[in-house]
């Protein structure tokens, strides 16, 4: 193999329990956080290298076909793993003691970086009107920003982030990508890996320095929050100040398996910030068990995936059934939806009570608190179905303190950590230049 010129890649990597989201070399990626160990080549790797169109298409869609070897072990990752019909390893399965110690924390981002590095090398060859050589080693220098749940990351006296950083920085990582039907070696050297705490950087980066349209929507939300005694903060300057310049605030980041609650006081994060090590993913797992106990005979929902799919359809607006066949299917599914929603309703209340308890406690630790923001993928059902924002607001209003509780909205909820990491990555890139 010949050695290629070294390239630089900036990566913002939001490694979630459901999906790995971020920007890799300027390209936005959203892939399921799963992998599976394999021992032979899958059939999709019969790629005709004599067909430029076929090769172009495979390189373009390489993230759907990631087959990599890392440290002498071979894996399908992300979509390729999910489509393999093999027993998947999820991040939750792989991280009983937290993300920082999981194999997935390396396998997933390394495979994505390697896939993106091949795309860049292939595009460069096209640009220079030269042939892409699969035997040429691709070397990439990476500056990465990522994050860990607040409680897992630890405190200043017990901070696990330096150890996590060393997993990336300690040595060069060699990834062999098999996705194109030939073995292509990508050497990855991390020049820096900045590890934040999930949720903590969202308000400081994504909210206070986010896109203008996004900030404008938040400011309008703040103005129309109903406070104690029916009052509204119908003041443009005050609402804008709370969104852009608040220095004492709380962020509630509800992910798939964690809820991170960060508390800032006078612009600095407070050590009282903490995580709840469960969220809607765990609620759905519990609800599926309840459903099976309550419907032991003749149920068609035999897997948690079937259960989750019905629940997701149950909380979305109904689509009109046109044909008789569709109407019959809708009636059948409607019966399932009723049972599924009842099971989830039973399971979600303990989680909401935990969140309310933590929020009460943190409010007591910061009497100067100005505003509370809610975000994260799980915030969508927690607010749209279970009115978490209003339940928190009601408790605050009962105390007669003017603290608005603001949800970032469905459009942005799932991408706030990604947005924050991406903004920091862009700043890092500008500094390097």
N, C-alpha and C positions, 0 to 999 in steps of 0.2 A: 504493500500500500504506500502511496505517496502522501506527503504531508501538505495540507492546504494552508493558505494564508489565514491568520487568526481574525475572527470577526467579533464584534461587540453586540450583545443583545441585552436590552432592558426588559425586565419581566416584573409585572405586578401580579402576584399569585394569591388569589383568595381561595384557599383550600377548604371547602365546606364539606360537611358530612354527606350532602346530597350531590353537589357539583363542584368542580374546580373551575373557577372563573377568573378571567384576568386578561391582560394584554401581554403577548409574547412577541417581541420584535415588531411592535406596531400593529399586530393583528389581534383582535378580540376573540377569545376562545371561551366556550362554555361546554364542558364535557362532564359526564357522570364520574364520580370519584369511586371507581371500582376497578379491580384487576382480577386476573385468573392465571394461575400457573399452567403452562402448556409444555408439551414435549415433542411436538411435531409441527410442521408447517401447515397452516390452514389453506384451504383450497383457493381463497381469494388472492393468494400470492402468485397465481399463474398469470403474470403480467407479461405481455408481449413487448419487449424492448425495441422491436423493429417497427412498432406502431407509435408514432409520435403522439397521435391523438389519445391513445390509450394511456401512454406514460404521462402525458400532460394532465389527464383527468385524475389519475391515481395520485400524483404529487399534490394536485389542488385539494383533493379530499383525504389527504394522508391521516388527518386526525380521526377519521372514521375507521382506520385500518391499522392502528398502532400495535405492532408486534415487535417487542424489544427484548434484548438480552442485557441484563445488568448483573454483574458479579456472578457470571456463569449460570444464572437462572433466567428462564425465558417466560415472558408474560404477554398476554393480551391485556391492553388497558383501555379504559374509558368505553367508547361506543363499541369497539371491537369485542371487548370483554362482555358487555351487556348483550350483544347479539350472538354470543357463542353458544348459548344454551348449556353452558357449564356452570358449576357452582361458583358463584361470585364471592370475592372477598370485598366487602365494603369497608369504608374508613372506620365505621363504628365497630365492625368485627375485628378490625386490625389494630384498633387503638384502645384496648381496655384500660390502659393507664394514661391515655391522652394522645393527641395528634403528634406531639413532639417525638414520641418514641416509636411511632408506627412505621412500618415499611412503606405504606402508601404515601407518606409525606415526602419520600424520595422518589419512589417508582413513578408516581403520576406526573409531577412536574418535570422530572428528567425525561420522561418519554415525550411530553409535549414540547419541551425545549429542543430535543433532538429532532422531532418531526418538523418544527418550525425552521431549524437550522438547515435541514435538507431542502425545504421549500426555498429558502433564501439562496442557497448554493445553486439550485436548479435554475432559479430566475436569473442569477448572475451569469450563468453559462449561456442562457438564452440571449441575454442582453449583449454579451460579447461575441455571440454567434459561434460559440465553441460547443463541443460535445460534453455533456455532463458525465463525469467519470465516477462510477460507483466505487472504484477501488481507491479513490483519493480520500484520505481522512479529513473530515471536517472538524475544525477546532473553533469553539466559540467561548468568548469571555462574557460572563453573565453578571449583571447587577440586578439583584432581585429584592423586591419588597414583599413581605408576607406577614401573617399574623397568627397568634394563638389565642384561645379563649382566656379571659382575664384570670380566672382562678388557676388554670393550668400554668400560665406564664409565671405566676408567683409574684412575690413582693420584692422590694429592693434588697431584703436580707435573704431571700430564697428565690432568686430569679433564674428560671430554667432557660431563658432565651439565649444566653451565651453558649450553653451546651447544644441547643438546637441549631444555632448558627454554625457551630463547628461541624455538624453533620454535612453541611454543604461546603464549608470553606477548607476543611482539613486536607483535602486531596482532590486531584482531578478525577472526574467521573467519566468512565468510558461506557457508552451506550451503543450497542449494535442494533440497527434498525433493519428488520426483515420485510417491512411492509411493501416494498416494491419488487419482491421476489429475488433480490440480491442483498447480500450483507453489506450494509453501509455503516462505517464506524464514525461516531460523533463523539469527540472529546469535549467535555464541558468543564470549564474552570470558572468557579465563582470568584469574582473580584470583590464582591460585597454581598452580604445578605442581611437586610435590615428587618428585624422582627418586631412588629408592633403587637399591641393587645387588641383583640377584636372588639369593635364597638367604641373603644376609647378614641381612636383617630377619626371616627366618622364625623362627629360634630365639629372638631377643629379643622379638618380638611374638607370633607365632602359638603358639609352644611355651610360653614362659615366662609369657605372659599370655592364653593361649587359653581356650576353653570348658572348664569343670570336668570334663565327661565325657571329653573328649579327653585332658586331663592325667592323669586317673585311669587310662586305658588305657595311656598311655605309662609311668607309674610302675610299673604291673604288668609291663610288658614289661621294664623295666630290672631289676626284681627277679629275673627268670627268664633273664637272659642268662648263658650258660655261659662263665666266664672261665678263665684259666690254672689248671691242676691241678684242673679240674672244680669250681671254686668258683662260688657264686652270690651276688649281692648281695641276699640275702633279708632286707632291712632296710628297713622302710617309710619311716623318717625319712631315711635315706641316699638311697634311690631318689627320694623326693619332692624332696630338695635338689638332686639332679642334674638333674631336669627343670625345676624352678622357679627355681633360684638358681645354677646353674653359671656361673662367669665365664670359664672356659677350655674351649672346646668347638669342635667342627668340624661344619659342616653340608654335606652333599653333596646338591645339588639337580640331579637328572637330568631335563632337559627333553627336547623332541623333537630339537633340534639343538645343544644345549649342555649341558655338565655344569659347574655352578658349585660350586666347593669353597671355602667360607669358613672362615677360622681366626680365632678370638677368643682373646685372652690378657688376663687380668685385666679382663674386661668390655669391652675395646676390640678392634675389628677389626684384624687384622694385615695389613700390606701384602703378605705372602706369599700371600694369598688369590688364587685364579686360576680361569680357565675352561678347559675343554677344548672346542674349537669343533667338536664333533661329538657325536652321541648315537644313540639307537635309530633315529631317522628316517634317519640316514646309514647305519647298519648295514643297515636294510631296503633302502635303495637299492643298496648293494653286494651284498646277498644276491640281489636280483632280477637283477642282472647275472650273478652266478655261476649262478643258476638257468637263465637263458637260454643260457649257454654249455654247461651240462651237459645241457640238454634242448632242442636246436635244432630237433627235428622233432616236429610234431604237438602241441605244448604248447597248452593252452587258456588259460594265464595269459600274455596278451600285453601287459598293462599293469601298472605298479607297483601300481595300485589293486587289481586282481584278486589280485595276489600278496599284498599287505598284508591284504586281506580274508580270504584263506585262512589266513594266519599267525595272525590274531586268532582265528579259529575253532579253529585247531589248539591254541592255548594255553588255551582255555576248556574246561570239562568237557563231555564228549560228551552230546548229547541222544539219548534212545532213539528209534530209527527204527521206526515201527510198521508202515506199509504196505510192500508189496514194492517199490514205486517208491521210497520213502524209503530202504529198505535198499540198493537198487542205487546210489542217489545217494550214500549214505554210503560205500560201497565205493570208488566212483570218487573222491570227495573225499578219502578216506583215503590213497589213493595220492599225490594231489597234496600233502596235508599232510606226508607223509613227506619228499618232495623239498624242500618249502619249509623245513621245520625243519632239514634237513641244511644247506641254503644259509645260513640265519640262524646256525646254530651255527658255521659257518666264519667268518662276518663279525663276530660279536660279541666274539670273544676279544681282538682288538687293542684294542677299546674298554675292556674290563675291565682289560687290562694297563695301559692309560694311566691309568685311575682308580687302580689299586693303586699305580702308580709315584708319582702325585701325592700320594696319601694318605701313603705312606711318607715322602716328602720333608717334608710339612707336619707330620707327627708329630715328625720330627727337629727342627723349628723351634720346637716348643712342648713342652718336657719336663713342663709342668704340666697337660697336656691331661687333662680329666676324663671327657668323653663325646663320642660321635660320633652325629649324627642323619642319617638318610637319608630323602629325600622327592623329590617330583617325579613326573610321569606315567611317565617311562621307568624309574623305580625299580621299578615293578610287575613288568614282565617280567625286569628285571635281577636281581630278588630271587626271584620265584616260579619262574622258569625256570633262572636261572644262579647263584643263591645268592650274590650279591655281598656281602650283609651277613656271611655266614658266612666268606667268603674273606678279608674284611678282619679279622674277629674272629680267625680262625686266625693271621694274621700278627701281630696284636697279642699274642695269647696266647703265641706263640713267643718274644716278647720279655719275657714274664713281667711285664707291666704291666697293672693292673686298669682298663682302659678299656672300658666296654660300648659296643657298636655297636647302635643301636636304629633300626629302620625304623618310620616313623609308621603304616604299615599301608595297605592298599588303599583303605579308606574315605576316607582323608584325603590320600593321596599327591599327587593331582593338584591339590589346592586350597590348598596351604600358602602360596604366595606371595599368592594371592587373599585368603586369610584374614588374612595379615599386613597387606596394603595396606588391607583393609577396616577392620581395627582402628584403624590410624593415621588413616584417613579419618574414622571416628567420633570419635576424639579431637580431630581438627581441627575438626569440626563443633561439638563441645561447647565448644571454646575460642572459636569465633566467636560463639556464642550468649552 
